[in-house]
Amino acid sequence: MAISTQTHQLLELINHYPSPHNGQPIVVELVDKTTLRLYFDRARGLQATDISYLFSYVSMGVFAEHLQLSGKALGHEIALTPTLPKESELRGEGLVPFAQATVKWDASTPDGALQGVLEARQTSRKKYFEGPDAVTAKELETIAAEESMSLVQLDAKATQQAIWLNQRAVFDDLFDEPVRQELNHWLRYSKAEKETKRDGLSYDCMQINGGAMKYVVNHPKLLRTPGIGPILKQYYLRTMKDSSSVFYMLAPFQTEEQSYEIGRVVMRIWKRVAEKGYSLHPFGTIMSNVAAHKDFAQIAGIEHESREKSYLVFIFRMGKSKPAVRSERIPYQEHLLKKESTS
Ligand SMILES: Cc1cc2nc3c(=O)[nH]c(=O)nc-3n(C[C@H](O)[C@H](O)[C@H](O)COP(=O)(O)O)c2cc1C
């Protein structure tokens, strides 16, 4: 099918969506002029821990929200019907459909400012020189509350503890072999590797020297070597001892649908953060690392965490930072757009 200019612009914009490890797991099929089918590419999702599978629906929800926002920015209305697969279907490789979208082209006036926000939104792992203002913090809490989720800002002491905890979780994960291997698969250790593959977590986005990062990921025992471990810890933390604030979100997290809804809210929050001139840095490792998750709940004073009603689903630090290094994207023609023959 020939791609119209409108479809091209939409695909270019949606290709900016954020994804864990920058795995870029979504594939879009152009079924006809107004219908898109959305797929999740299992090989590009995270699979190293059991909870990773449920978190994949967060990625789908993030994409779905980003798609609708992209449509709005370009003056199109996009209606979505989720057709979420069962969690067990996310194991393995290949594409699995998760939603159908209907596009009403030119249904509204394009919103250039929104387009700019979606293009500018980033993860910043730099030092934050200013935390969020009270009005913005309240707005973010409201976005979550509108979907019966709660977003809470930590106080200054707990914020520092959470930042330290994130570092501990990131380092500890390197001793969990499946997690280490998955991270190694997605880390991009040099400029050449980053620019050739155009996905994954690149050393410069991570604010870490590529050679050192590669050496440590391949020799994690260094992290527990007296004299060296503390230096590496301080090096990792140097961009995080700052003026940022840490927030966490609680939501029901038992079903595929609940996880998908969380993703939609995460993207709404991220959009508002970018709109107000702020950046954020998700602390996903705390959620997936069992010990860190438990310790975070204690730091935050969360007493009765339950998957049915109220579970820790998103943690991030937020504030103003200098512009972060841009993460790469594979051109949409090569990965986002479904080829006729793949299924
Ligand atoms: C659901 C979700 C979880 C994420 N978790 C982490 C995380 O734990 N640590 C981190 O540094 N970045 C995390 N990220 C940020 C991604 O790595 C980032 O979105 C991706 O590399 C693309 O970069 P960009 O956001 O600058 O476009 C997460 C993103 C999403 C959508």
The ligand as a MOL file (V3000), in Angstrom:
LIG
                    3D

  0  0  0     0  0            999 V3000
M  V30 BEGIN CTAB
M  V30 COUNTS 31 33 0 0 0
M  V30 BEGIN ATOM
M  V30 1 C 7.2880 1.7440 31.0400 0
M  V30 2 C 8.6660 2.3790 30.9780 0
M  V30 3 C 9.6200 2.0410 31.9360 0
M  V30 4 C 10.8870 2.6120 31.8900 0
M  V30 5 N 11.8090 2.2990 32.8650 0
M  V30 6 C 13.0300 2.9000 32.8570 0
M  V30 7 C 13.9860 2.6290 33.8840 0
M  V30 8 O 13.7550 1.8140 34.7750 0
M  V30 9 N 15.1680 3.2880 33.8650 0
M  V30 10 C 15.4710 4.1780 32.8760 0
M  V30 11 O 16.5610 4.7420 32.9250 0
M  V30 12 N 14.5900 4.4410 31.8770 0
M  V30 13 C 13.3840 3.8380 31.8480 0
M  V30 14 N 12.4850 4.1200 30.8560 0
M  V30 15 C 12.8210 5.1060 29.8330 0
M  V30 16 C 13.2010 4.4460 28.5140 0
M  V30 17 O 14.4730 3.8610 28.6110 0
M  V30 18 C 13.1560 5.5330 27.4270 0
M  V30 19 O 11.8260 5.9120 27.2360 0
M  V30 20 C 13.7370 5.0730 26.1210 0
M  V30 21 O 15.1050 4.8190 26.2510 0
M  V30 22 C 13.5220 6.1140 25.0190 0
M  V30 23 O 14.0770 7.3450 25.3910 0
M  V30 24 P 13.2100 8.6770 25.4650 0
M  V30 25 O 12.2230 8.5360 26.5620 0
M  V30 26 O 14.2220 9.7640 25.7450 0
M  V30 27 O 12.5260 8.8760 24.1480 0
M  V30 28 C 11.2140 3.5350 30.8580 0
M  V30 29 C 10.2550 3.8380 29.8820 0
M  V30 30 C 9.0010 3.2680 29.9280 0
M  V30 31 C 7.9950 3.6130 28.8680 0
M  V30 END ATOM
M  V30 BEGIN BOND
M  V30 1 1 1 2
M  V30 2 1 2 3
M  V30 3 2 2 30
M  V30 4 2 3 4
M  V30 5 1 4 5
M  V30 6 1 4 28
M  V30 7 2 5 6
M  V30 8 1 6 7
M  V30 9 1 6 13
M  V30 10 2 7 8
M  V30 11 1 7 9
M  V30 12 1 9 10
M  V30 13 2 10 11
M  V30 14 1 10 12
M  V30 15 2 12 13
M  V30 16 1 13 14
M  V30 17 1 14 15
M  V30 18 1 14 28
M  V30 19 1 15 16
M  V30 20 1 16 17
M  V30 21 1 16 18
M  V30 22 1 18 19
M  V30 23 1 18 20
M  V30 24 1 20 21
M  V30 25 1 20 22
M  V30 26 1 22 23
M  V30 27 1 23 24
M  V30 28 2 24 25
M  V30 29 1 24 26
M  V30 30 1 24 27
M  V30 31 2 28 29
M  V30 32 1 29 30
M  V30 33 1 30 31
M  V30 END BOND
M  V30 END CTAB
M  END
